Amino acid sequence: MKSPIVAYLEELHADIAQLRDGLPYPVRPRRARIDPDDFGIALATVDGYVYTVGTTAKEFALQSISKPLTYGLALSDAGTARVDAKVDLEPSGDPFNEISLDPLTGRPANAMINAGALAVVSMIKGSGGRSAIQRIDETYAAFAGRTLRRSARVLQAELRHSDRNHALAYLLSSVGIIETDPTTVLENYLRQCAVQVTCRDLAMIAATLANGGTNPVTGTEVLPLEAVERVLSVMMTSGMYDDAGDWVSNVGMPAKSGVGGGIVAVLPGQAGLAVYSPPLDPHGNSVRGVATCRRISRDMEMHFVRAARMGRSAIRARYTIDRAPSTIRRSTEAHEILVTYGHRVLVIELSGDLFFAGTESVVREVSRLSAEIQVVVLDARRVDEVSEVALRMLGALGVELTGDQRHLVLVDPDESIAEAFTDAPVPNLETRDRAVAWCENWLLAEHGFRPRPGLVPVVDSPVLDLLDESAAAALATRMQRRSYSDGEVVRRVGQRFGGIYFILSGRIVTIGTDASGHRVPVTTLTAGMVVGDLALGDQDRQTTTAKAAGPVEVMLLDAQAIDDLENSDPELAVQLWRALARHAHAQSQHYAQAAAGQREE
């Protein structure tokens, strides 16, 4: 089934691709051709799943997107105090290559402009037999989760057009900010800018920052959290250069652009976004990249003010109903059908907040289900806050499920997410047990099962299937007919064995006690089933309270009648005990499964 998130990104890509403004970065290798129609979007979650559309596998130069990565390495190496002594934290409001330093301290305004980036590169030292540039390369590879190569042709092109950066390097050296050879510093800076990445790589880099500095796929800690906090803070205020104020207001995600056409944006704790499109605006930012980030921030509510909480999977548990059936006790025939086909119904329990990241985990889970799953139950009883984007994503998911000939069922008594499904009728049940029962009934109908009529005589009881008709009739003559009104107790927990109650019509609910001492429904018994037989296996005591759910008619084979039967017709008594033993074993298994499900209520 197609993911609604993929569908959204494809629609967005087609729309933004119509923008024809801007020009590619003019500094490039001789005879190199830049295709202005290249355009890719990649969105990576903090658990490492990546959505891609468009040109996401083509390599291009990292350029200034390298700045926050090396800044993080310097912070990790030297600590914030030493780095702050070389580079300030203030937005400059100037173009990225402006020649300007603080008149008192000589520090560049921040690490995202070229002057600041040069100062940061000068602080990276060799270690363990690795040169400074090798350590930078290794850091970039850890961010991306793969080894990245450098383009020698891009490096040579940059070196041919580096006069302004040369001037910045020597100016920084003259005021003591760069303490090593400025030419070597410049070359290392241009080397890091020439590293080749794909749009998908950038999304993984952004997701690593969103994940607190740990690559979500490899599990490698690239930066400590303290360094990530500083990097993202500076990216938020200065990553988009002299367009930073507008960016913070209208996009609201820490971001960094590069003249190679890439942009990364980070929603801490939730996702990393990357866009690649070479045509640039006057600020040096990708035209389509900026437009894409604006739209996604608005449509997906990814502005930091709206998405302030940590993004975790909203899925608390997932299981099929053959493993957690309802508390309705089914006939042998119905039970066999549900055991065979119950794996086609999946229950997904949700919890916490449903913002972008949490909802994405649900959409992804459902979108990649096997074709065997015919019904999905979303249990939203533990959901807290729900954003508008979550409702839109879930609504799109419902449309996709319907189009894929599948069914959706809700457990949403507070209607936290029910309004998302206005385009198609979706059953909404108050409890998980009722939802599972609805699904069981659907499965039974799908596979041709027809329930027994409302009145089931004793001779037709499934419990007595092992007996022939004459033996069952002989048993019936020894029984007494009894009636119960709605809510009336048939048998109370702890009572001594009082006989076996064959239900002719109506429903009886058995009620037990969970580990916390709470009274919970254990199972529902219907016409053709029995109550009281399990007391024989527990010191002749009733194990649950049995209560009528509506009017009930039963035939009672009491304890005295059973004693008389054993004395007068031992062969029939043996047949009865064999039938009851088989039934009790099946019922005990059902109780265990149902109780496991009820613990989640």
Secondary structure as UniProt FT lines:
FT   HELIX           4..16
FT   TURN            17..18
FT   TURN            30..31
FT   TURN            36..37
FT   STRAND          40..45
FT   TURN            46..47
FT   STRAND          50..54
FT   STRAND          60..61
FT   HELIX           63..65
FT   HELIX           66..78
FT   HELIX           80..86
FT   TURN            96..97
FT   TURN            103..105
FT   TURN            111..112
FT   HELIX           114..122
FT   TURN            128..129
FT   HELIX           132..144
FT   HELIX           152..160
FT   HELIX           163..174
FT   TURN            175..176
FT   HELIX           182..193
FT   STRAND          195..197
FT   HELIX           199..210
FT   TURN            211..213
FT   TURN            216..218
FT   HELIX           225..238
FT   TURN            239..240
FT   HELIX           241..243
FT   HELIX           244..250
FT   STRAND          255..257
FT   TURN            259..260
FT   STRAND          262..267
FT   TURN            268..270
FT   STRAND          271..276
FT   TURN            282..283
FT   HELIX           287..299
FT   TURN            300..301
FT   TURN            304..306
FT   STRAND          315..320
FT   TURN            321..323
FT   HELIX           332..341
FT   HELIX           342..344
FT   STRAND          345..354
FT   HELIX           356..367
FT   TURN            371..372
FT   STRAND          375..386
FT   HELIX           388..403
FT   TURN            404..405
FT   STRAND          407..411
FT   TURN            413..414
FT   HELIX           418..421
FT   TURN            422..423
FT   STRAND          428..429
FT   HELIX           432..446
FT   TURN            447..448
FT   HELIX           458..460
FT   HELIX           462..464
FT   TURN            465..466
FT   HELIX           469..476
FT   TURN            477..478
FT   STRAND          480..484
FT   TURN            486..487
FT   STRAND          489..491
FT   TURN            493..494
FT   STRAND          499..505
FT   STRAND          508..513
FT   TURN            515..516
FT   STRAND          519..525
FT   TURN            527..528
FT   STRAND          530..531
FT   HELIX           533..537
FT   TURN            538..540
FT   STRAND          545..548
FT   STRAND          552..558
FT   HELIX           559..568
FT   HELIX           570..598
FT   TURN            599..600
//
